[in-house]
Amino acid sequence: MSVRSTTEQFARIAVAVAIVSAPLMVGACSMDTRSAVISTQERVELQRTSKTLRVPVADLDDAALWGIADGYRRAGEGGVFVTVTYDPKSRTNTAMKASGEAGRVTEFLRKKAGASVESNIMPVVQSGQVSELLITYDSYSAYAPQNCKTMGGLEGTETHADEDYRYGCTIESNLARQIANPKDLKGQAGLGATSGRRLSNIVEGYKTGEPNAALNGESASQ
């Protein structure tokens, strides 16, 4: 046997071995390895809580009242309860003065915040000249998803590999802080149960070019 024929025979054997072993090598490579990156499917949460503001009556200038009204417009809902304190033994911090302040705050919030306000006065023995305004209403707040945490390296946390961290949680956390009007997350109730065909009839005439019917006024005789 010549050297050339021997070389060709070995070449054929090598090719055959490669063809047979190729599926085995590919089969050893798994393509379904579970990723270490877990993304969150949760979004910013809206929570409704009772909010109470406590402000000295001496500080109730227009700027303070506008701030209270703006806070209610952005996040408040439902009735507002206003209470002004007074000292029953004081000659200046009297019930009459407290009633006047309660009325002033109530009128302002009704006009500027569009709120339904209920007001009263409350005696506080030995409060002296200090009269306080207490305002309570339900308020909405935006929070990060309950099961989310901030990624390492932010807000003073240590930078490290965290297999439990859910990708996107930090984005949702930062987004919650930027929502100026949390109440908007409630959305709109919509039109409710109705007929789409009936609503579309309003514009059918416009689409077909059909002129509107003439408007005939009513006449009356004496």
MOVEN-V962169 format. One record per residue. N is the residue number from 1. RES is the residue in one letter. PHI is phi in degrees with one decimal (none if undefined). Layout:
N&RES&PHI + N&RES&PHI
//
This chain:
1&M&none + 2&S&-80.3 + 3&V&-62.8 + 4&R&-65.1 + 5&S&-66.9 + 6&T&-64.2 + 7&T&-63.1 + 8&E&-63.0 + 9&Q&-67.3 + 10&F&-64.1 + 11&A&-64.4 + 12&R&-63.9 + 13&I&-63.5 + 14&A&-62.9 + 15&V&-64.4 + 16&A&-62.7 + 17&V&-62.9 + 18&A&-64.3 + 19&I&-67.0 + 20&V&-69.2 + 21&S&-82.5 + 22&A&-59.5 + 23&P&-60.1 + 24&L&-65.9 + 25&M&-69.0 + 26&V&-67.4 + 27&G&-64.4 + 28&A&-76.1 + 29&C&-94.0 + 30&S&-85.5 + 31&M&-103.8 + 32&D&-113.9 + 33&T&-65.1 + 34&R&-67.5 + 35&S&-74.1 + 36&A&-81.8 + 37&V&-90.0 + 38&I&-113.9 + 39&S&-100.2 + 40&T&-84.5 + 41&Q&-103.1 + 42&E&-90.0 + 43&R&-125.3 + 44&V&-54.0 + 45&E&-102.4 + 46&L&-110.6 + 47&Q&-122.5 + 48&R&-109.7 + 49&T&-135.2 + 50&S&-87.8 + 51&K&-113.0 + 52&T&-125.0 + 53&L&-109.1 + 54&R&-127.7 + 55&V&-131.6 + 56&P&-61.9 + 57&V&-60.8 + 58&A&-63.0 + 59&D&-98.7 + 60&L&-84.5 + 61&D&-87.8 + 62&D&-61.0 + 63&A&-62.8 + 64&A&-65.5 + 65&L&-66.8 + 66&W&-63.4 + 67&G&-63.4 + 68&I&-65.5 + 69&A&-63.7 + 70&D&-66.0 + 71&G&-62.6 + 72&Y&-70.9 + 73&R&-62.2 + 74&R&-78.4 + 75&A&-134.2 + 76&G&-84.8 + 77&E&-155.6 + 78&G&84.3 + 79&G&-74.2 + 80&V&-112.1 + 81&F&-110.5 + 82&V&-112.1 + 83&T&-133.5 + 84&V&-118.9 + 85&T&-91.0 + 86&Y&-153.0 + 87&D&-104.7 + 88&P&-62.9 + 89&K&-104.6 + 90&S&-89.5 + 91&R&-88.9 + 92&T&-112.7 + 93&N&-86.9 + 94&T&-96.7 + 95&A&-64.6 + 96&M&-63.9 + 97&K&-65.7 + 98&A&-63.8 + 99&S&-63.5 + 100&G&-64.9 + 101&E&-67.3 + 102&A&-62.5 + 103&G&-65.7 + 104&R&-64.3 + 105&V&-66.5 + 106&T&-61.2 + 107&E&-63.8 + 108&F&-63.5 + 109&L&-68.2 + 110&R&-67.6 + 111&K&-80.6 + 112&K&-91.8 + 113&A&-110.4 + 114&G&64.3 + 115&A&-97.1 + 116&S&-88.5 + 117&V&-115.0 + 118&E&-120.5 + 119&S&-123.0 + 120&N&-157.5 + 121&I&-121.5 + 122&M&-138.4 + 123&P&-75.2 + 124&V&-129.4 + 125&V&-65.3 + 126&Q&62.4 + 127&S&-81.9 + 128&G&64.9 + 129&Q&-87.2 + 130&V&-86.6 + 131&S&-114.5 + 132&E&-122.3 + 133&L&-105.2 + 134&L&-115.6 + 135&I&-123.7 + 136&T&-129.2 + 137&Y&-159.9 + 138&D&-78.7 + 139&S&-133.7 + 140&Y&-99.6 + 141&S&-135.3 + 142&A&-98.4 + 143&Y&-129.7 + 144&A&-67.3 + 145&P&-51.0 + 146&Q&-58.7 + 147&N&-93.2 + 148&C&-99.2 + 149&K&-137.7 + 150&T&-75.1 + 151&M&-67.2 + 152&G&-62.1 + 153&G&100.3 + 154&L&-111.6 + 155&E&56.3 + 156&G&78.6 + 157&T&-82.7 + 158&E&-75.7 + 159&T&-82.4 + 160&H&-160.1 + 161&A&-72.7 + 162&D&-128.0 + 163&E&-71.3 + 164&D&-86.9 + 165&Y&-70.1 + 166&R&-100.0 + 167&Y&-60.7 + 168&G&104.5 + 169&C&-64.9 + 170&T&-65.4 + 171&I&-63.3 + 172&E&-65.2 + 173&S&-64.2 + 174&N&-68.6 + 175&L&-64.5 + 176&A&-60.7 + 177&R&-73.1 + 178&Q&-94.7 + 179&I&-78.1 + 180&A&-76.5 + 181&N&-120.1 + 182&P&-55.7 + 183&K&-62.8 + 184&D&-65.7 + 185&L&-66.9 + 186&K&-68.9 + 187&G&78.2 + 188&Q&-113.3 + 189&A&-70.9 + 190&G&82.4 + 191&L&-90.1 + 192&G&75.6 + 193&A&-74.8 + 194&T&-155.9 + 195&S&-102.5 + 196&G&-65.0 + 197&R&-65.1 + 198&R&-65.1 + 199&L&-68.5 + 200&S&-71.5 + 201&N&-62.1 + 202&I&-63.8 + 203&V&-105.3 + 204&E&-62.3 + 205&G&-62.3 + 206&Y&-65.2 + 207&K&-66.0 + 208&T&-87.3 + 209&G&80.4 + 210&E&-72.9 + 211&P&-68.7 + 212&N&-71.2 + 213&A&-67.7 + 214&A&-64.7 + 215&L&-91.0 + 216&N&-104.9 + 217&G&-77.9 + 218&E&-94.1 + 219&S&-115.3 + 220&A&-136.3 + 221&S&-120.8 + 222&Q&-105.2
//
